[in-house]
Amino acid sequence: MVMLLNRPMSKCHSIQLAQILEDERAEGPVQNNLGASFIRSCVCRPGNPDEPLKTSRLVEERLTLLALTLVNYSNTVPEHWKLLCELYRRATKSLTGESQECARIGGHWERIGFQGADPSTDFRSAGMLGLIQLHFFCTESVSDDILKEILTLSQDSVQNFPLAVVGINFTAQIIERLKKRMLNAISNSFESVFQTISLIYRGCLFEFCNRWRLNNCTIIDFHSNLTAIGRMMDKDPACLITVKYLPKFEQ
């Protein structure tokens, strides 16, 4: 992830990053004691914005992730393009059984849920973290069968929805909770901020797809589902980690 930061930022983004750094200093010294057990401290409890991250490594990890939200996707950066290509190949392979190559611009991006022919424009609300989370979900977090079911649902003639856009929206929601330190307690329990937000992200997408299929949702229900899951994240972010995807035959 650090490699993706080695690019110049705009003056506005530099100011935002400076503010993040100032907030980190205001949080005070980290504590080395990890505290209570994982089950007592993590499972199904609301985020505690007053709990500091317990190690300097976690503080640095959180800062790196927030900095990635300020890095814009660029087709001229090889690492960015590689992530986007890997995402596309993984998605198309799960659908067709064959990995497909892709052009930078074209209607093929809409097949995996981007809004138009140029996917780079969709990452503005979440920066590179939006792409990293979408890539990690498709390549590491779910099985081929689950990814195929989710993509198939997203392309349904009646219940279709833009999967990539859904994921980017959830990243934007996670970013806001990360800024407010609402995920500190869970990050302490997992001893990883990235693992924490990756598991919450997966839970958000699973919850969205479960609701979408069970309630026979269509695109008019898009924002209400995003809002409802955002409220879940505010109330009990750790509970999203336990959400399981319900295969079609189990619903």
Disulfide bonds with the S-S distance in Angstrom:
Cys44-Cys239 2.35
